[in-house]
């Protein structure tokens, strides 16, 4: 403030001398002097050259109100498959480990059970009896119609034939369920082992067995997942659910990381409230994310509404203490024969952020946003200089 006082005294002295001499003073220009203001920052030419300051402007853009939530990467229930064996048996062979990729139709595991041979024998015996029982049924039917055979004999032949046909159908279904081809069994191909193949393309989540182990019909041998239809499953508390609508925009990234935000959209809102008073919201990805895995935790922002507001680029807004500021370029002037560049620090209130822009509100209602020559790059440098100068006790 010393310089300002000296210059002011000098100005008053000049005015006093001019007045006492009866001279008229139209204007006085004092090189290097300017109005002192605590919110202003001054850069010399050398400082200006190294800061790389760039200018832009405040503008109105559509910015959405966002709801911060947490969730996980998940797949639909139909994409998670548990491999089981309906009749049990001993594991004869498997080479898969959790994480292995599998193709649709790929061999997963081989199961052996001596009872499988008996199932095939029963089927073949029923087929062998079919022709005889059918002929006998037709013969008894004819005799009965001619009143030569008794009704009891006719009914017995009919019952035997129909019972055998039922055994053929059930045996065939049983073999198909286990994994045998009935046509190959009919051609004489009898086996005690059955191969289990992957019903989908995907990956192995977990394996619960090993070679030589007996698996019961209710045991899960391994779990598979098809990651082609990954989605994000979010937990939204019940009081926020009225804000959530289908097709709203979702931005998410992996929890505790600085990865760039990925995008999805709401496609399903749950209809039930869980014990923790939250509701499940499902989001479909807007693009394929091959690096994501089911079960990964995510942090997400759901855009619940949008409105046109005044915004500045994120880099233009700086924080000091509990307040936020932007800088406006005031212009270039001459100070002691050297160029000087003046900037004004303007306090703002921050709002929502989206796509590299931050909503700002000018706290000084007298300011016109169109008149602000906004510092879009180098604002943090100006803030540092302003606060360093303040600590040194000099003007900015």
C-alpha positions, 0 to 999 in steps of 0.5 A, spaced: 500 500 500 506 504 500 506 505 493 499 507 492 499 512 498 505 516 495 502 516 488 496 519 491 500 524 495 503 526 489 497 527 485 494 531 490 500 535 490 500 536 483 493 538 483 494 543 489 500 546 485 495 547 479 490 550 483 494 555 487 497 557 480 490 558 477 491 553 472 486 549 469 487 541 469 483 537 464 486 531 465 492 528 469 495 521 466 500 517 471 504 512 468 504 505 472 498 507 477 492 503 477 486 503 482 488 498 488 483 492 489 484 486 493 480 481 488 485 483 482 491 480 480 497 483 476 502 479 471 508 482 468 510 481 461 515 475 463 510 472 468 504 472 462 509 469 457 510 463 462 503 462 464 499 460 458 493 463 460 487 462 455 481 466 454 474 464 453 467 466 455 461 464 460 455 461 456 449 457 457 448 450 456 444 444 458 446 441 465 443 435 468 441 434 476 445 428 478 444 423 483 450 419 486 449 412 487 453 405 488 452 399 485 455 393 481 456 390 474 452 384 473 449 380 468 441 377 467 439 371 470 439 367 464 446 369 462 448 365 469 448 357 468 449 352 473 452 345 470 449 339 473 448 332 472 440 329 473 442 322 475 449 323 478 456 320 477 463 320 477 467 325 474 472 322 469 475 328 466 475 336 466 480 341 464 477 347 466 479 352 471 475 359 473 476 364 468 477 360 462 473 362 456 468 357 453 465 356 446 458 354 445 458 346 444 465 345 448 466 339 452 466 341 459 466 335 463 465 327 463 461 323 467 461 316 468 456 311 472 454 304 471 447 305 471 447 308 465 448 302 461 442 299 465 438 305 462 440 303 455 438 296 456 431 298 458 430 302 452 433 297 447 428 291 451 422 295 450 423 297 443 424 289 442 418 287 445 414 293 441 413 289 435 411 283 438 406 286 443 403 290 438 402 284 433 398 280 439 394 286 441 392 287 434 390 279 433 386 279 440 382 286 438 380 282 431 378 276 435 374 280 440 371 283 435 369 276 432 367 274 439 372 268 439 376 271 444 374 274 451 374 281 453 379 280 458 384 277 454 383 283 449 384 288 455 390 284 457 394 285 450 392 292 450 394 294 456 401 290 455 402 294 449 400 301 451 405 300 458 411 298 453 410 304 449 410 308 455 416 305 457 419 306 450 417 314 451 420 315 458 426 311 457 428 315 451 426 321 454 431 319 460 437 318 455 436 324 452 436 328 459 442 324 461 446 326 454 445 320 450 443 320 443 437 314 443 438 313 435 446 311 437 443 307 442 439 303 437 444 302 433 448 298 438 452 304 441 452 303 449 456 307 453 457 308 461 460 315 460 456 321 458 459 328 456 456 335 458 457 340 453 457 348 454 450 351 452 453 358 451 459 361 449 462 365 455 467 364 461 467 359 467 465 363 474 467 357 478 468 349 479 466 345 484 468 338 483 475 334 481 476 328 477 474 322 481 469 325 485 462 323 485 456 328 484 449 327 486 443 330 482 443 336 486 450 338 486 452 344 481 459 342 477 461 348 475 458 355 474 458 359 467 457 366 465 455 369 458 458 377 459 455 379 452 449 382 456 453 386 462 449 391 465 450 396 471 445 394 477 445 400 482 442 401 489 437 407 489 434 409 496 426 409 496 426 417 497 429 418 491 426 413 487 420 418 484 426 422 481 428 415 476 425 414 470 426 410 464 432 412 459 435 417 464 442 418 463 447 414 467 455 415 468 459 410 472 466 408 473 469 403 477 469 404 485 476 407 488 479 409 481 480 415 477 477 412 470 474 416 465 466 416 466 462 411 462 455 411 460 449 407 460 441 409 461 436 406 465 432 401 462 428 398 468 426 400 475 425 395 481 418 395 484 420 392 491 424 395 496 429 391 500 431 391 507 436 396 507 430 401 504 433 401 497 430 399 490 434 396 484 435 400 478 438 397 472 442 400 466 444 398 459 451 400 457 451 405 451 457 401 448 461 395 449 466 394 455 470 388 454 474 390 460 468 389 465 467 383 469 461 381 473 461 383 481 465 389 480 463 395 484 462 402 481 460 409 483 455 412 478 451 418 477 444 418 474 441 424 471 435 426 474 433 432 470 436 437 466 436 445 465 439 450 461 444 454 466 450 458 466 457 454 465 464 455 465 469 450 463 471 445 469 479 448 469 476 455 469 473 454 476 478 454 482 477 453 490 480 457 495 478 455 502 470 454 502 469 459 496 470 458 489 472 463 484 473 465 476 478 470 473 476 475 468 481 479 464 481 486 465 486 488 459 493 490 458 496 497 461 503 500 461 506 500 468 513 504 468 514 503 460 513 495 461 506 491 459 502 489 465 496 484 465 490 485 470 485 480 472 479 480 477 478 474 481 470 473 481 466 469 487 461 464 484 457 459 487 458 452 484 452 447 481 452 441 477 458 438 473 457 435 466 462 433 460 467 438 462 463 444 464 461 446 471 454 450 473 456 457 476 452 463 479 455 470 479 454 472 487 455 479 484 448 481 481 451 487 478 456 483 473 454 482 466 456 475 464 457 477 457 462 482 459 467 477 463 473 475 459 473 468 462 480 465 464 479 458 461 486 456 462 491 458 467 486 460 473 490 456 478 496 460 477 493 466 478 490 464 484 496 462 487 499 468 485 494 472 488 494 468 495 502 469 495 502 476 494 496 477 499 501 473 504 507 477 503 502 483 504 503 487 498 498 488 492 497 483 487 
